[in-house]
Amino acid sequence: MSASAATVRSISPEQATTFLGRDPVATVELLGALRYDREIRCIGAVRGGVLAGVLVVAREEDDTLAARFEAADEGALLPLIAACPTGVQRIAVHRPWTLPALTTAFRLVQEQPSETVFSAARLAIPPAPTARRLRAADAPIVAASAAMMDVTAFLDGLEQGFRPFGIVANDRLIAHAIAANTMDWTEEVMSVWTAPRRRGQGLATAVVATAAADILSHGKTAIYVAAVTNRASQRVAVKVGFQPAYDIATYRVRPG
């Protein structure tokens, strides 16, 4: 994959977002960094006066400085690699063809198992009548339940605009999923949880389908991310109607 080399220059987050929005499912990680991370720096690879690639460098929630690359070809990728600021500790890779050049430049070591990104523009099953949206008034139920999210995280999420959905039985939350990570084009179904004694009853499928249907009703593509080793989670995604889009892997930069 060779092409004429591009030149690099600083660009605004808005310019980066416009470029990445041409394929918002494939670039959801970069768009998420632009929306939710801090100390953001964007560098563009320009060829013929047109952006051919974008590098987003940002500090993540765990205070790690991370870099993400999107490029049309090697002619755009290699100048972005050369322009990557020092101090980057983590690189997320969503295009397999970029990995050899990134590994050579940064001596990458895989940090955690790969994840599969799924997307859905329509669903295979309808939302479940047993699942409902959770509101602030449900905080006592969340507090009394041994759920993945505690009541503080629940209320904080509501303040951020997250939309949790759950199944309640006997005043206890027994399954939940959250519509969150809102971007211009996509939103993610995340924090999927079922009470251990209730697993195998289709509850995860029910809350995922309900959260995903809500996302689609807002005119966005639904995203679902599952570790490649989590077959149960992947089965839920496929049953609801999500299609695997690509794998993403996170690498640690070895000091050179």
Rosetta blueprint (number, residue, H / E / L):
1 M L
2 S L
3 A L
4 S L
5 A L
6 A L
7 T E
8 V E
9 R E
10 S E
11 I E
12 S L
13 P H
14 E H
15 Q H
16 A H
17 T H
18 T H
19 F H
20 L H
21 G L
22 R L
23 D L
24 P L
25 V L
26 A L
27 T L
28 V H
29 E H
30 L H
31 L H
32 G H
33 A H
34 L H
35 R H
36 Y H
37 D L
38 R E
39 E E
40 I E
41 R E
42 C E
43 I E
44 G E
45 A E
46 V E
47 R E
48 G L
49 G L
50 V E
51 L E
52 A E
53 G E
54 V E
55 L E
56 V E
57 V E
58 A E
59 R E
60 E L
61 E L
62 D L
63 D L
64 T L
65 L E
66 A E
67 A E
68 R E
69 F E
70 E E
71 A E
72 A L
73 D L
74 E H
75 G H
76 A H
77 L H
78 L H
79 P H
80 L H
81 I H
82 A H
83 A H
84 C L
85 P L
86 T L
87 G L
88 V L
89 Q L
90 R E
91 I E
92 A E
93 V E
94 H L
95 R L
96 P H
97 W H
98 T H
99 L H
100 P H
101 A H
102 L H
103 T H
104 T H
105 A H
106 F H
107 R L
108 L E
109 V E
110 Q E
111 E L
112 Q L
113 P L
114 S L
115 E E
116 T E
117 V E
118 F E
119 S E
120 A E
121 A L
122 R L
123 L L
124 A L
125 I L
126 P L
127 P L
128 A L
129 P L
130 T L
131 A L
132 R E
133 R E
134 L L
135 R L
136 A H
137 A H
138 D H
139 A H
140 P H
141 I H
142 V H
143 A H
144 A H
145 S L
146 A L
147 A L
148 M L
149 M L
150 D L
151 V H
152 T H
153 A H
154 F H
155 L H
156 D H
157 G H
158 L H
159 E H
160 Q L
161 G L
162 F L
163 R E
164 P E
165 F E
166 G E
167 I E
168 V E
169 A E
170 N L
171 D L
172 R E
173 L E
174 I E
175 A E
176 H E
177 A E
178 I E
179 A E
180 A E
181 N L
182 T L
183 M L
184 D L
185 W L
186 T E
187 E E
188 E E
189 V E
190 M E
191 S E
192 V E
193 W E
194 T E
195 A L
196 P H
197 R H
198 R H
199 R L
200 G L
201 Q L
202 G L
203 L H
204 A H
205 T H
206 A H
207 V H
208 V H
209 A H
210 T H
211 A H
212 A H
213 A H
214 D H
215 I H
216 L H
217 S H
218 H L
219 G L
220 K L
221 T E
222 A E
223 I E
224 Y E
225 V E
226 A E
227 A E
228 V L
229 T L
230 N L
231 R H
232 A H
233 S H
234 Q H
235 R H
236 V H
237 A H
238 V H
239 K H
240 V H
241 G L
242 F L
243 Q E
244 P E
245 A E
246 Y E
247 D E
248 I E
249 A E
250 T E
251 Y E
252 R E
253 V E
254 R L
255 P L
256 G L
